[in-house]
Amino acid sequence: MDTGPITNHVNFVSHRNGKFAYLTIGGANQVKVFRRSATPELVATIPAGNLPHGIWPSGDGSRVYVALENGEMAAAIDTLSNKVIANIPIGQTTQALVYITGAVLDGPGTDNLSPLATAGNTARLHLQAGSTALPGAQASVAVNSLGLLDLVQIAAEGLAPKAQYQVYLAESDHAPFATLEPPAVLRTNPDGAGIVQAIGPLKTLAAAGPSAPASSRRFLIVSDPKDPVAGSAATGIRFRAMTPFSTLAKPRRCLPARNSEKTPGRRS
């Protein structure tokens, strides 16, 4: 059954309206709801947030909780209305989650919790199509602080299927893009979606507010590895509107040895 790009986890809910399966579709930023039967029926498509991954229902089936891998949140979905009713901050690059009924017998349940600290130091970016050749090309990006370094994760969709793209860190968002540094390679699955990570001193990547000096601005470009200038115009995606980040540092060359590509498609 074709469910969508980067289908991640599935879980099950039963209540007065029937029996349902909830699937996280990471490449589409959606949760899909199917009525469970010999021929599953799609009954709802829920916009959930950036790269939904893990999913778990509450004990009574009234809620489903979804970990947003590029959103640093857990989305709470009401299973009767099939709408997001809350977003709960939980930290960086969240994947699997588990709901345990009755885990807290007394008190507010915050005794062993601590502030997110560095794990809450994040920025979220959005990449858009560089031309009309692939109008559906887009990506969500999470820039997560690891102290002196940063983890950047890109989840792209709408690209050519089974293709290879180069991720560039650029000084300009317009061709010829000035200096280009290649921190990662992104490969797409048969749906034209893919996920890639890179680690490096990249804080300035998100530091391009209107008042930021030009020397401290950097842009992400996803393009043809053979010709980044022509490839970005023809087939790529690039980022134009930056999100402020709390700490600024001029980026040095990324660390290619720590480049980590995730296998597109169904993931655990």
Stockholm file with secondary structure:
# STOCKHOLM 1.0

chainA/1-268         MDTGPITNHVNFVSHRNGKFAYLTIGGANQVKVFRRSATPELVATIPAGNLPHGIWPSGDGSRVYVALENGEMAAAIDTLSNKVIANIPIGQTTQALVYITGAVLDGPGTDNLSPLATAGNTARLHLQAGSTALPGAQASVAVNSLGLLDLVQIAAEGLAPKAQYQVYLAESDHAPFATLEPPAVLRTNPDGAGIVQAIGPLKTLAAAGPSAPASSRRFLIVSDPKDPVAGSAATGIRFRAMTPFSTLAKPRRCLPARNSEKTPGRRS
#=GR chainA/1-268 SS CCCCTTEEEEEEEEETTEEEEEEEEGGGTEEEEEECSSSCEEEEEEECCSSEEEEEECTTSSEEEEEETTTTEEEEEETTTTEEEEEEECCSSCCCCCCCTTCCCSSCSCTTCCCCGGGGCEEEEEEEESSSSSTTCEEEEEEEECSSSEEEEEEEESSCTTCEEEEEEESCSSTTCSSEEEEEEEECCTTSCEEEEEEESCGGGGCCCTTSCGGGCCEEEEECSSCHHHHHHHTCEECCSCCCCSSCCCCCCCCGGGCEEECSSSCC
#=GC SS_cons         CCCCTTEEEEEEEEETTEEEEEEEEGGGTEEEEEECSSSCEEEEEEECCSSEEEEEECTTSSEEEEEETTTTEEEEEETTTTEEEEEEECCSSCCCCCCCTTCCCSSCSCTTCCCCGGGGCEEEEEEEESSSSSTTCEEEEEEEECSSSEEEEEEEESSCTTCEEEEEEESCSSTTCSSEEEEEEEECCTTSCEEEEEEESCGGGGCCCTTSCGGGCCEEEEECSSCHHHHHHHTCEECCSCCCCSSCCCCCCCCGGGCEEECSSSCC
//
